[in-house]
Amino acid sequence: MRALPIIAMLRQQPEVNTWLAVGDVLEADYPGLRYFEFPTIAWPYRRPR
C-alpha cells in the first residue's frame, strides 16, 4: 500500500476540502494508493522544564 498523508491545520479545512476530489482521482489512477487526512490543532509550543 502506498499512502499519501494530507496534514493541515484545522483552520485550513475549507482549503483541504477542495483537494479531496483530487485524492479520489489519484486513488483511482494508482492502484494501492490511499490518502489520509490528518487535521492538526496548533497550540503554543512550550519547552519542557
N, C-alpha and C positions, 0 to 999 in steps of 0.2 A: 504494500500500500504506500502510496506517495501522499504526503499531507502538505497542505498549504495553509499555514495559520494566518488569520487576519486579526491583528491585535490593534486595538484603538481605544482611546479614552471614551468613557461613557457619553460625554458631551458631543462626541463625533458620530454618534449613532445615525443621525439622519444622512450623513455623507456615506457611511458604511452601507446603509441600506441600498444605495444606488449601485454598489458593486456586486450585490448578491446575484443578480441575473448573469453577470459575467462569470461568477463562480459556477453557476449551474451549467453554462455553456462549456467551460473548461472541464468539468466533470464528465460531460457527455462526450467531449472530444478526446479525452485522455483516460482510458480505462484504468481503474485502480486509484485515480486521483480523488481525494476528498478534501474539501475545505472546511475549516473550523473557525468559528468566530469567537474571539475572546475579548469581551469588553472589560476594561480595567477602570478602577476608580482610583484617582490620584489623591494623595494626601501629602502634606509637607513631610519631607524626609527628615528624620532626626537620628543622628548617630547615637548608638547605644553608649552609655557611660560605663 
